[in-house]
Amino acid sequence: MERKKWKGNLLLLLTALIWGAAFVAQSAGVEQNGPFTFNGIRLLLGGIVLIPCIVLFDKMRHVRLGWRNAGKDLWLGGTLCGLALFAGSTLQQFGLQYTTAGKAGFITALYVIFVPLCRLFVGKRPGKLLWGSVVLAAIGMYLLCMDGSFSLSKGDVLVLLGAFGFTAHILIIDHFSQKVDGVRMSCLQFLVAGTLSVVCMFLFETPSVPAILSAGVPILYAGILSCGVAYTLQVLAQKDTDPTVASLIMCLESVFAVLFGWLLLGEALSAKEMLGCLMMFVAIVMAQFA
């Protein structure tokens, strides 16, 4: 069991790494396309690339688990995950139009606090060491992302609501991941979230083929790696990981985003940001022994 726990945590760390590297791709992609357009295409792409993976995995396991025989838990879990993912990613993307990336990064990562708070309502109380990790991670995220005074603008409120969407996403996965095939549920969530985004794209935006093609590389990265690979790793890994620990590990996305900005874009890290990174890593190490 301990081996499975560490394996799950390593998969979540890889998930955070992929999401952190996707920051540049997502920033570039939405420069030419609206939030619904970018999210719709990348989410549908994430679902489509998983379909052949499902067929391959079934052959490797010598099973024939058709979609019709998958059971109501898969359809319910995948649909709820898709709705939560659609809400979180949409609110976050719109919020970024009215607030800074630093504030958005910190506010989104507040799911690291919201997850254990929500679990209190179902009688699951994290230990003191885990609570200490949560607090340390929140302080580290503040040092890493915040610049200047903290005040809630329209964009901040939208991103904060998006953080609740990501919180719900983590908790829904925690509930259903033990009951269903993880890759199928991941595929279904992308198809649900992507379809909703595409409908909104045609209702509220004017998609342009040249604009979409000009953002081809960012969309492919965000769709195949950030969605298809990373979110699927999240679903599979959470089978063996406490959701509070999972949220702590995944919020390292912001740390990796800063590091990739430093390595690939030449963005300098201040002493405050370096301290924030250090505190985040210490929080993750503490959580492993909670």
C-alpha positions, 0 to 999 in steps of 0.5 A, a space after each residue: 500500500 505504501 508503494 502505491 501511495 508513493 507511486 500515486 504521488 509521483 504521478 501527481 508530481 508529473 501532472 503538476 510538472 506538465 501543467 506548469 510547462 503548459 503555462 506558456 502554451 496556454 498564454 500563447 493560445 488565448 492571445 489569438 482565440 477566446 477562452 471558450 474557443 481555446 478551452 473547447 478545442 483543447 478539451 475535446 482533443 484531450 478526450 479524442 486522444 484517449 479513445 485509442 488508449 482505451 482500446 489499447 488498454 482493454 486489449 492489454 488487459 484482455 477485457 471488453 468493457 464497452 461504454 454501454 456496460 460501463 455502469 452508471 458510476 462511470 457516466 455519473 462520475 465522468 459527467 460531474 467531473 466534466 461539469 466541474 472542469 468546465 466551471 473551473 477552467 472557464 471561470 479561471 480563463 475569464 478571470 485572467 482578463 481582469 486580474 494579474 497572473 500572479 493573483 490568479 495563480 495564488 487564488 486558484 491554488 487555494 483549492 489546497 485549503 478548500 479540499 480539506 475544509 470541504 472534507 470536514 463536512 463529511 467527517 474526515 479530519 486531516 491530521 495536524 501535520 497535514 494541516 501544517 503542510 496546507 498552511 505552509 503551502 498557502 504561505 509559499 504560494 502567496 510569496 511565489 505569486 503575489 506582487 503588491 497589495 492584495 485586493 479582490 477585483 472582478 477578475 479575482 472573484 471569478 478566479 476564486 469561484 474557479 478555484 471552487 470548481 477545481 476543488 469540486 473536481 478533486 473531490 469528485 475524482 476522489 469519490 469515483 476513482 475507486 469505482 470506475 475505469 480511470 481512463 474512461 472517466 478522464 475521457 468522458 470528462 473531457 468530452 463533456 467539458 469540451 462539448 459545453 465549451 464548444 457550444 458556448 464558443 458558437 454562442 458567445 464568440 466568433 471562432 476563426 480557423 486562421 486564429 485556431 491554426 496559428 495557435 496550433 502548437 499551444 493547442 496541441 500541447 494543452 490538449 494532448 499533454 495538459 489534458 489527455 495525459 496530465 488529467 488522466 494521470 491525476 485520475 489514476 493517481 488519486 486512487 492511492 492518494 489522499 485528496 488533501 495530499 493530492 491538492 498539495 502536490 498539484 498546486 506545485 503547478 505554480 512552482 513549475 510554471 515559475 521555474 519554466 519561465 526562468 529556464 525557458 523565458 529568462 524570467 528572473 526569480 526574486 528572493 521572495 519567489 525562491 523562498 515561496 518555492 522552497 516552502 512549497 517543496 517543504 510542505 509537500 515533503 511534510 505531507 508525505 509523512 502525515 
